[in-house]
Amino acid sequence: MDLITIRELKQQAGPVPLMVRFLAQLEKSLERTTKTGNPFYELTFADAEETLVLRVWNNAAMFATCGQMRGGTFFEVSGEFGLGNDGRSIDGKSWTARALNEEETAGVLGGSPELRRKQETDYVFIESAVENLADPRLHHLCRAFLERFGKRLRRTGAARDYHHARRGGLVEHVAQMMRSAIQICEAYPMLNRDLLVAGVLFHDVGKLWENAYAENGFSMPYTEMSELLGHIPLGMEIVNKMWREIHEDEMLCAGWKDLDPESDRVRLHLLHLIVSHHGELGFGSPVVPKTPEAQALHYIDNLDAKMEMFERGYQVAAELGRHVFDRVRPLPGRLVAPLGAFVSRPAVPVNVPEGAAEGWITDEPEPDLAGAVEPDQMPGPGEPL
């Protein structure tokens, strides 16, 4: 029986049931009743990228077992799964569940092998970008942040719903933004590369308290602090606090007093990147971008979020027609399959008869020019063919 992810199950499910198994955490188990008063269970499973709701009716073999399954436990779920009567939901025809051991649970928390490799590569890139910062103040600040909060960063989502909304998604988002920022600084030398890279690292730092997943699960708790403040003020607080701590080390910052630009301006411009990265007052930024780096950061952030929405959208959206997919919010309309890159067809070598001119020809047939229109007979611009 094939082992697949919840996302793969959603992609492959059809009217004919699949015999598969998946590994996931049971987030919650709710006992409900139908309109006619019959009890049923609603189970929500989650892995590193998706969630799946299964309903178990009172006449199903698994009904009695569901009462013993506790939320927060990790399971291997095996059985027959297909599309429900609504054509969208997943229906478990018959299935069983086995609790996972600690080693298996750790593997599920890390996601699929592909996701683990991607996030590990992305985190290494973030560390490398930080090490390459020339400004000693930003270098020490960013490195101190990774040393103190790197573990928490690696289990934080970039959002709750729309983009990179998964455990470790913020690592993916930050790394890709850093790649873009470094390239954009090559195209626009007026940009302060060190400041922009540091701004990318810290622009969503408040989400470590707003969108952090539970240490041993896929739930993203709501907290009073994040609800009352939000990730932008929290980000400012973290950066200010760590900046003060670094500058309290007199030996470390003894040589920074004569640096240009002066340290307080560096701090101020970094804070501006955090508070303005949403781009508009209506989108939650206290101020609009007022420096080149702030404007660049806003566009880089928005671009990476939108590209991830498209990428995930093609994986989960229903296909409505050839090359056309259902809308995935908050993108503005239905998705259309992207145009693939042009791949030229190589010329085909042929055996040339002896005495003929040597050369190459393609495998295209010679055109039939009988009745062809002479150049001076071709219609001009705006004339009917």
C-alpha positions in Angstrom: 0.0 0.0 0.0 1.6 3.3 -1.1 2.6 5.9 1.5 1.5 9.4 0.3 1.0 12.8 1.8 -2.4 14.4 2.4 -1.8 16.8 -0.5 -1.1 13.9 -2.8 -4.3 12.2 -1.6 -6.3 15.3 -2.4 -4.7 15.4 -5.9 -5.2 11.8 -6.7 -8.6 11.1 -5.1 -11.4 10.2 -7.6 -14.6 8.3 -7.9 -12.6 5.0 -7.8 -11.3 4.6 -4.2 -7.5 4.5 -3.7 -5.8 2.0 -1.4 -3.2 4.2 0.3 -1.8 5.2 3.7 -0.7 8.5 5.1 1.0 9.8 8.3 -0.5 12.7 10.1 -1.4 14.2 13.5 -5.0 14.1 14.6 -5.6 17.8 15.4 -9.1 17.3 16.8 -11.9 14.8 17.0 -15.5 16.2 17.3 -18.6 14.3 18.0 -21.6 15.7 16.1 -25.1 14.8 15.1 -26.9 14.8 11.7 -30.2 16.6 11.1 -31.9 13.4 11.9 -30.1 13.0 15.2 -27.6 10.3 14.2 -24.1 10.7 15.8 -21.0 11.0 13.7 -17.3 11.9 14.2 -15.5 14.7 12.4 -11.8 14.1 12.5 -9.2 16.7 11.4 -5.8 15.3 10.4 -2.8 17.4 9.5 0.7 16.9 8.1 3.4 19.4 7.3 1.5 20.9 4.3 -2.2 20.1 4.4 -5.2 19.2 6.5 -7.8 16.6 5.9 -11.3 16.3 7.4 -12.8 12.8 7.6 -16.4 12.1 8.7 -17.2 8.8 10.3 -20.8 7.8 10.4 -22.4 5.7 13.2 -22.8 2.7 10.9 -19.0 2.6 9.9 -16.6 0.0 11.3 -14.3 2.8 12.6 -17.1 4.6 14.6 -16.3 2.9 18.0 -12.6 3.4 17.5 -12.9 7.1 16.9 -14.1 7.6 20.5 -10.7 6.4 21.7 -8.6 8.5 19.3 -7.2 11.6 21.1 -6.3 14.9 19.5 -2.6 15.6 19.3 -1.7 12.0 18.6 0.1 11.0 15.5 -1.3 8.1 13.4 -0.7 6.0 10.3 -4.0 5.9 8.5 -4.5 3.1 6.0 -7.5 2.2 3.8 -9.7 3.2 0.9 -10.2 6.9 0.1 -12.1 8.6 -2.7 -14.1 11.7 -3.5 -17.2 12.3 -1.5 -20.6 12.9 -3.1 -20.0 16.6 -3.3 -17.0 16.0 -5.6 -14.6 18.0 -3.3 -14.3 16.3 0.1 -12.4 13.1 0.8 -14.4 10.1 1.9 -12.8 7.3 3.8 -14.6 4.2 2.6 -12.9 1.9 5.1 -9.7 2.6 7.1 -7.7 1.8 10.2 -5.4 3.9 12.3 -2.1 3.0 14.1 -0.5 5.3 16.7 3.1 6.2 15.7 6.2 5.9 17.9 8.5 8.8 18.7 10.9 8.3 15.8 8.0 8.1 13.3 6.4 11.2 14.9 9.6 13.2 14.5 9.7 12.3 10.8 6.1 13.5 10.3 6.9 16.8 12.0 9.7 17.4 9.5 7.5 16.9 6.5 8.2 15.0 3.3 11.8 14.2 2.4 11.5 16.9 -0.3 10.2 19.5 2.1 12.8 18.7 4.7 15.6 19.0 2.1 14.2 22.3 0.8 13.9 23.9 4.3 17.3 22.7 5.3 18.8 24.2 2.1 16.9 27.4 2.7 18.1 27.8 6.3 21.7 27.2 5.3 21.3 29.9 2.7 19.9 32.3 5.3 22.9 31.6 7.5 25.3 32.2 4.6 23.6 35.5 3.7 24.0 36.7 7.3 27.6 35.7 7.4 28.3 37.8 4.3 26.9 41.0 5.8 29.7 43.6 5.7 28.1 46.0 8.2 29.3 44.7 11.6 26.3 46.0 13.5 23.8 44.2 11.2 26.0 41.2 11.0 26.0 40.8 14.8 22.3 41.5 15.2 21.3 39.0 12.6 23.7 36.3 13.8 22.5 36.8 17.4 18.9 36.4 16.3 19.6 33.1 14.5 21.5 31.8 17.5 18.7 32.7 19.9 15.6 32.1 17.8 16.7 29.9 14.9 14.9 26.8 16.3 11.6 28.7 16.7 12.0 30.3 13.2 12.2 26.7 11.7 8.7 25.9 13.0 7.0 29.1 12.1 4.6 29.6 9.2 4.8 32.7 7.0 1.0 33.0 7.3 -2.0 31.2 8.7 -3.8 30.6 5.4 -2.6 32.2 2.2 1.1 31.7 1.5 3.8 29.4 3.0 1.2 28.5 5.6 3.0 25.5 6.9 5.5 24.5 9.6 8.8 26.1 8.5 7.2 28.1 5.8 8.8 31.4 7.1 12.2 29.9 6.5 11.2 29.2 2.8 9.8 32.7 2.5 12.7 34.5 4.0 15.3 32.5 2.0 13.6 33.2 -1.3 13.2 36.9 -0.5 16.9 37.1 0.3 17.8 35.5 -3.0 15.7 38.1 -4.8 17.0 40.9 -2.7 20.6 40.1 -3.5 19.9 39.9 -7.2 17.9 43.2 -7.2 20.8 44.9 -5.5 22.9 44.0 -8.5 20.4 45.6 -10.8 20.0 48.7 -8.6 23.3 49.6 -7.0 21.7 52.5 -5.1 20.2 49.9 -2.7 22.0 49.2 0.6 22.5 45.5 0.3 23.3 44.8 4.0 20.3 46.8 5.1 17.9 45.1 2.7 19.1 41.6 3.5 18.7 42.3 7.3 15.3 43.8 6.6 14.2 40.6 4.9 15.3 38.6 7.9 13.4 40.8 10.3 10.4 42.0 8.4 8.2 39.1 9.7 10.0 38.4 12.9 6.9 39.1 14.9 5.3 36.1 13.4 7.5 33.9 15.6 4.9 34.8 18.2 2.0 35.1 15.9 2.3 32.1 13.5 4.6 29.7 15.4 3.4 26.1 15.4 3.3 24.1 18.6 6.7 22.5 19.3 5.3 19.0 18.8 2.5 19.5 16.4 0.8 21.2 13.5 -1.6 23.5 15.4 -0.9 27.2 15.4 -2.1 28.6 18.7 -3.8 32.0 19.0 -2.2 34.2 21.6 -3.4 37.3 23.4 -0.1 39.1 22.7 -0.3 38.5 18.9 -4.0 39.4 18.8 -3.5 42.7 20.7 -0.2 43.8 19.0 0.3 42.0 15.7 3.6 41.0 14.1 4.7 44.4 13.0 4.9 46.0 16.6 6.2 42.7 17.9 9.0 42.8 15.3 10.0 46.3 16.3 10.1 45.3 19.9 12.4 42.3 19.2 14.8 44.2 17.0 15.0 47.2 19.5 15.6 44.8 22.4 18.3 42.8 20.7 20.0 46.0 19.4 20.2 47.5 22.9 21.6 44.2 24.3 24.4 44.1 21.6 25.3 47.7 22.2 25.6 47.1 26.0 28.6 45.0 25.2 31.2 47.8 25.2 34.1 45.6 24.0 32.0 44.4 21.0 30.9 47.8 19.8 34.0 49.9 20.8 35.0 50.3 17.2 31.5 51.2 16.0 31.3 54.8 17.2 33.1 56.3 14.2 31.3 54.1 11.6 29.4 55.8 8.8 26.4 55.7 8.7 26.1 56.1 12.4 24.6 53.2 14.4 21.4 54.9 15.4 20.6 55.7 11.8 21.2 52.1 10.9 18.7 51.0 13.6 16.2 53.6 12.5 16.3 52.5 8.9 16.0 48.9 9.8 12.9 49.6 11.9 11.4 51.5 9.0 11.7 48.4 6.8 9.7 46.4 9.4 7.0 49.0 9.9 6.4 49.8 6.2 6.8 46.4 4.5 3.0 46.0 4.0 3.3 49.0 1.7 0.1 50.8 2.5 -1.7 52.2 5.6 -4.8 50.2 4.6 -2.8 47.0 4.7 -1.6 47.4 8.2 1.7 49.4 7.9 1.9 52.4 10.3 3.8 54.3 7.6 4.3 53.8 3.9 7.8 53.0 2.4 9.9 56.1 2.4 13.3 54.7 1.4 14.5 52.7 -1.7 15.1 49.7 0.5 11.7 49.9 2.1 10.0 50.0 -1.3 12.1 47.2 -2.6 11.3 45.0 0.4 7.6 45.6 0.0 7.7 44.4 -3.6 9.9 41.5 -2.9 7.7 40.3 -0.1 4.5 40.7 -2.2 6.1 39.0 -5.2 7.3 35.9 -3.3 3.9 35.5 -1.5 2.0 35.7 -4.9 4.4 33.2 -6.6 3.9 30.7 -3.8 0.1 31.2 -4.1 0.3 30.4 -7.8 2.5 27.4 -7.2 0.3 25.9 -4.6 -2.8 26.8 -6.5 -1.9 24.7 -9.4 -1.5 21.7 -7.0 -4.8 22.0 -5.2 -7.3 23.9 -7.5 -9.9 22.0 -9.4 -9.4 21.9 -13.2 -12.3 23.6 -14.9 -11.2 23.2 -18.5 -8.1 22.8 -20.6 -5.4 25.0 -18.9 -8.0 26.7 -16.7 -8.2 26.1 -12.9 -10.6 27.3 -10.2 -9.7 30.5 -8.3 -7.5 30.3 -5.2 -8.0 33.2 -2.9 -6.7 35.8 -2.4 -5.5 35.8 -6.1 -7.9 37.9 -8.1 -9.2 35.4 -10.6 -9.3 31.9 -11.9 -5.8 30.4 -12.6 -4.5 29.7 -16.1 -1.7 27.2 -16.6 1.6 29.0 -17.2 3.2 29.0 -20.6 6.1 26.6 -20.7 9.6 27.8 -21.8 10.3 27.5 -25.5 12.5 24.5 -26.4 14.1 24.7 -29.9 14.1 21.6 -32.0 17.6 20.6 -33.0 18.5 20.3 -36.7 18.6 16.7 -38.0 21.8 15.6 -39.8 21.2 13.7 -43.1 23.4 11.7 -45.4 24.2 13.8 -48.4 24.4 12.1 -51.8 27.9 12.0 -53.2 28.6 15.1 -55.3 25.9 17.2 -53.6 26.7 20.2 -51.4 27.3 19.1 -47.8 25.1 20.6 -45.2 22.3 20.2 -42.6 18.6 20.2 -43.2 15.8 20.0 -40.7 13.0 17.4 -40.7 10.5 20.0 -41.9 9.0 19.2 -45.3 9.6 21.7 -48.2 6.7 24.1 -48.4 4.3 24.0 -51.4 4.6 27.4 -53.0 2.1 26.8 -55.8 -0.3 29.7 -55.9 1.7 31.6 -53.4 1.0 35.4 -53.2 3.8 37.5 -54.5 5.3 39.9 -51.9 3.8 42.9 -53.7 0.4 41.4 -53.6 0.3 40.9 -49.8 -2.2 43.1 -47.9 -0.8 46.1 -46.0 -1.4 47.0 -42.4 -5.1 47.2 -41.7 -6.1 45.8 -45.0 -8.3 42.6 -45.1 -6.5 39.3 -46.0 
